[in-house]
Amino acid sequence: MGIGVGLYVFLISVSGTALIFYPELYAAFSPRSDILPGSDRSDRLDLPTLKRAAERAHPGFEVNWIWDRKGSSELIEIWMSDGVKQQQCLFDPFTGRDLGEAIPKTIQFLNWVKKLHANLALGRAGQLINGIGAVLLVVLGITGAVIWWPGRRSWKRHLTVRPRVCFKRLNWELHSAIGFWTVPLVLTWGLTGIVLVLAKNPVRHFDVVMAIPTDLAGMCYTLHVGRFASTPIKPLWGFIGLIPSILFITGVIMWWKRSATNRQVRFR
């Protein structure tokens, strides 16, 4: 069970870190909508000509929608279908040249990562699974802190990492120290995740609907996604978002080493 929950946390951690930079990535990979600033609209091709150009560029497809942006220098977005597959492409309004997908594969992938983090790309069922995962994350944080406590005499030694020790010890100290210093963050992500799931899925008990107040949900969203993080510190916040993944990796290494030792003892 621990490995399964850890894999879930790893997936959510990595996808959440990527989404910290979602606005910048979206802007970087989005196609420009303008091509010839200041061009005279009278130079543009008419819609029937653009329709024929699109169908020549995509044999077997039939145009079912042309989004004619009003700006004189903006690209034309044309939707086409072959009865099974739908395509959305951008066209030069002056030459009829096909300029590629209106929503590039990179943007589609970013949107998929967003859905993966929000609901595991499973809709409402995924949101509920995420709610359970958030509860388990809180449980892991609390039980991890309890297991970590080494006693009053030696607890200070577990707050730092000594680089000049063997790999097994270094991995253990990394897991111990990172876990201690970041348990408040882990608990924050788990608790705010629970609130966000409940905000989208109000609890109904008989005729009473227990909903999360909008202000509370907004505050939890800000804490959960680091919306307060300005551009200069976004890389730092992104690294912090990877901490659960690092704890998972160091935890798996400890589990693997322990399992290997037990197997050696058993076969002697």
TAFENCOR-V180495 format. One record per residue. N is the residue number from 0. OMEGA is omega as a letter, one per 20 degrees, with the letter a starting at -180 (none if undefined). NEAR is the number of other C-alpha atoms within 8 Angstrom. D_FIRST is the distance of its C-alpha to the first C-alpha in Angstrom with 1 decimal. Layout:
# TAFENCOR-V180495
n & omega & near & d_first
N & OMEGA & NEAR & D_FIRST
N & OMEGA & NEAR & D_FIRST
This chain:
# TAFENCOR-V180495
n & omega & near & d_first
0 & a & 4 & 0.0
1 & r & 5 & 3.8
2 & r & 7 & 5.5
3 & r & 7 & 5.1
4 & r & 11 & 6.2
5 & r & 9 & 8.4
6 & r & 9 & 9.9
7 & a & 9 & 10.7
8 & r & 13 & 12.3
9 & a & 11 & 14.1
10 & a & 9 & 15.5
11 & a & 10 & 16.7
12 & a & 13 & 18.1
13 & a & 11 & 20.1
14 & r & 12 & 21.4
15 & r & 11 & 22.3
16 & r & 12 & 24.2
17 & a & 9 & 26.1
18 & r & 9 & 27.1
19 & a & 11 & 28.8
20 & a & 9 & 31.4
21 & a & 9 & 31.6
22 & a & 7 & 35.2
23 & r & 7 & 36.5
24 & a & 8 & 34.8
25 & a & 10 & 36.0
26 & a & 7 & 39.5
27 & a & 6 & 39.6
28 & r & 9 & 38.6
29 & r & 9 & 40.5
30 & r & 7 & 43.8
31 & a & 5 & 46.9
32 & r & 6 & 48.7
33 & a & 8 & 52.2
34 & a & 9 & 54.2
35 & a & 7 & 57.9
36 & r & 7 & 58.4
37 & a & 6 & 61.7
38 & r & 8 & 62.5
39 & a & 7 & 64.8
40 & a & 7 & 63.1
41 & r & 4 & 66.1
42 & a & 7 & 65.0
43 & r & 9 & 61.8
44 & r & 10 & 61.6
45 & a & 6 & 61.8
46 & r & 7 & 58.9
47 & r & 6 & 60.3
48 & r & 9 & 60.7
49 & r & 11 & 57.2
50 & r & 10 & 56.0
51 & r & 8 & 57.9
52 & a & 10 & 56.6
53 & a & 13 & 53.0
54 & r & 12 & 53.5
55 & a & 7 & 55.4
56 & a & 7 & 52.5
57 & a & 7 & 50.0
58 & r & 6 & 51.7
59 & r & 6 & 50.5
60 & r & 10 & 49.1
61 & a & 8 & 51.0
62 & r & 12 & 51.1
63 & r & 8 & 50.0
64 & r & 7 & 49.9
65 & r & 11 & 51.5
66 & a & 7 & 50.5
67 & r & 6 & 53.7
68 & a & 8 & 53.0
69 & r & 5 & 56.1
70 & a & 5 & 56.3
71 & a & 10 & 59.0
72 & a & 11 & 56.9
73 & r & 12 & 53.5
74 & r & 12 & 51.9
75 & r & 12 & 51.8
76 & a & 12 & 48.4
77 & r & 14 & 48.9
78 & a & 12 & 46.5
79 & r & 12 & 47.0
80 & r & 12 & 45.6
81 & a & 9 & 46.3
82 & r & 6 & 45.2
83 & a & 5 & 41.6
84 & r & 6 & 40.6
85 & r & 9 & 41.4
86 & r & 8 & 42.5
87 & a & 11 & 43.4
88 & r & 13 & 45.6
89 & r & 13 & 47.9
90 & r & 14 & 51.6
91 & a & 12 & 54.5
92 & a & 12 & 56.8
93 & a & 7 & 59.9
94 & a & 7 & 59.4
95 & a & 12 & 56.8
96 & r & 8 & 54.7
97 & a & 10 & 51.0
98 & r & 8 & 48.9
99 & a & 8 & 45.5
100 & r & 9 & 42.6
101 & r & 9 & 42.8
102 & a & 10 & 39.0
103 & r & 11 & 38.2
104 & a & 6 & 35.0
105 & r & 7 & 33.9
106 & r & 11 & 34.2
107 & r & 9 & 32.4
108 & r & 8 & 29.5
109 & r & 10 & 29.5
110 & r & 8 & 29.5
111 & r & 9 & 26.6
112 & r & 10 & 24.6
113 & r & 10 & 25.7
114 & a & 10 & 24.5
115 & a & 12 & 21.1
116 & a & 11 & 20.6
117 & a & 10 & 22.2
118 & r & 15 & 20.6
119 & a & 11 & 18.8
120 & a & 10 & 22.2
121 & r & 9 & 21.5
122 & a & 8 & 24.0
123 & r & 7 & 23.4
124 & r & 8 & 20.3
125 & r & 12 & 18.7
126 & r & 13 & 20.0
127 & r & 10 & 18.3
128 & r & 9 & 14.9
129 & r & 13 & 15.9
130 & r & 12 & 16.8
131 & r & 9 & 13.4
132 & r & 11 & 12.0
133 & r & 13 & 14.8
134 & r & 11 & 14.1
135 & r & 9 & 10.5
136 & r & 13 & 12.5
137 & r & 12 & 15.0
138 & r & 8 & 12.7
139 & r & 8 & 11.4
140 & a & 11 & 15.1
141 & a & 9 & 16.4
142 & r & 8 & 14.2
143 & r & 9 & 14.7
144 & r & 11 & 18.4
145 & r & 7 & 18.5
146 & a & 7 & 17.1
147 & a & 8 & 19.4
148 & a & 7 & 22.5
149 & a & 9 & 24.5
150 & a & 6 & 27.5
151 & a & 5 & 30.7
152 & a & 6 & 32.4
153 & a & 8 & 30.1
154 & a & 10 & 28.1
155 & a & 7 & 30.6
156 & a & 6 & 29.8
157 & a & 11 & 26.2
158 & a & 10 & 27.5
159 & a & 9 & 28.9
160 & r & 9 & 28.2
161 & a & 7 & 30.8
162 & a & 5 & 31.3
163 & r & 5 & 33.2
164 & a & 7 & 30.6
165 & a & 6 & 28.8
166 & a & 6 & 25.9
167 & r & 7 & 23.3
168 & r & 8 & 24.8
169 & r & 13 & 25.3
170 & r & 11 & 21.7
171 & a & 10 & 20.7
172 & r & 12 & 23.4
173 & a & 11 & 22.5
174 & a & 11 & 19.0
175 & a & 11 & 20.5
176 & r & 12 & 23.5
177 & r & 10 & 22.0
178 & a & 11 & 19.3
179 & a & 10 & 22.2
180 & a & 8 & 24.6
181 & a & 9 & 22.3
182 & r & 10 & 20.3
183 & r & 7 & 23.0
184 & a & 7 & 22.5
185 & r & 12 & 18.7
186 & r & 12 & 19.4
187 & r & 10 & 22.3
188 & a & 11 & 20.4
189 & a & 12 & 17.8
190 & r & 11 & 20.6
191 & r & 12 & 22.9
192 & r & 13 & 20.4
193 & a & 12 & 20.1
194 & a & 11 & 23.9
195 & r & 11 & 24.4
196 & r & 12 & 22.3
197 & r & 12 & 24.3
198 & r & 12 & 27.5
199 & a & 6 & 27.1
200 & a & 6 & 25.9
201 & r & 10 & 28.0
202 & r & 8 & 27.0
203 & r & 8 & 29.6
204 & a & 7 & 30.4
205 & a & 4 & 33.4
206 & a & 5 & 36.1
207 & r & 6 & 34.7
208 & r & 8 & 32.8
209 & a & 8 & 30.9
210 & r & 8 & 31.0
211 & r & 10 & 30.2
212 & a & 7 & 33.5
213 & a & 7 & 34.3
214 & r & 6 & 35.1
215 & r & 8 & 31.8
216 & r & 12 & 29.9
217 & r & 8 & 32.2
218 & r & 8 & 31.7
219 & r & 12 & 27.9
220 & r & 11 & 28.2
221 & r & 10 & 30.4
222 & a & 12 & 28.1
223 & a & 11 & 25.0
224 & a & 8 & 26.8
225 & a & 9 & 29.2
226 & r & 9 & 32.2
227 & a & 6 & 34.3
228 & r & 8 & 33.8
229 & a & 7 & 37.2
230 & a & 5 & 37.6
231 & a & 5 & 38.5
232 & r & 8 & 35.2
233 & r & 11 & 32.9
234 & r & 7 & 32.0
235 & r & 7 & 30.9
236 & r & 10 & 28.9
237 & r & 11 & 27.3
238 & r & 9 & 26.4
239 & r & 7 & 24.9
240 & r & 11 & 22.8
241 & a & 11 & 21.3
242 & r & 11 & 20.2
243 & r & 11 & 16.5
244 & r & 12 & 16.6
245 & r & 8 & 18.3
246 & r & 11 & 15.9
247 & a & 12 & 13.0
248 & r & 8 & 15.5
249 & r & 12 & 16.7
250 & r & 9 & 13.3
251 & r & 9 & 12.5
252 & r & 9 & 16.0
253 & r & 11 & 15.7
254 & a & 8 & 12.7
255 & r & 8 & 14.8
256 & a & 8 & 17.9
257 & r & 8 & 16.6
258 & r & 8 & 15.4
259 & r & 8 & 18.8
260 & r & 8 & 20.7
261 & r & 8 & 19.2
262 & r & 8 & 20.2
263 & r & 8 & 23.6
264 & a & 7 & 24.1
265 & a & 6 & 23.2
266 & r & 5 & 25.7
267 & none & 4 & 28.5
